[in-house]
Amino acid sequence: MGIIKKYKVQKNVIKKVKNIQKLFIKIEKLIKLWLFYEDIT
């Protein structure tokens, strides 16, 4: 029982980490776009 529970927790943690990474990539893209437009104007 313990091993299965640990495995599920690990999967959830990995999922959360991946979601956070996606979020950071989106923020990074937004910042780059914003800086790009700042340069134009």
Summary of the structure (lengths in Angstrom):
residues: 41
radius of gyration: 17.9
end to end distance: 60.6
largest distance: 60.6
contacts: 75
relative contact order: 0.09
helix: 95%
strand: 0%
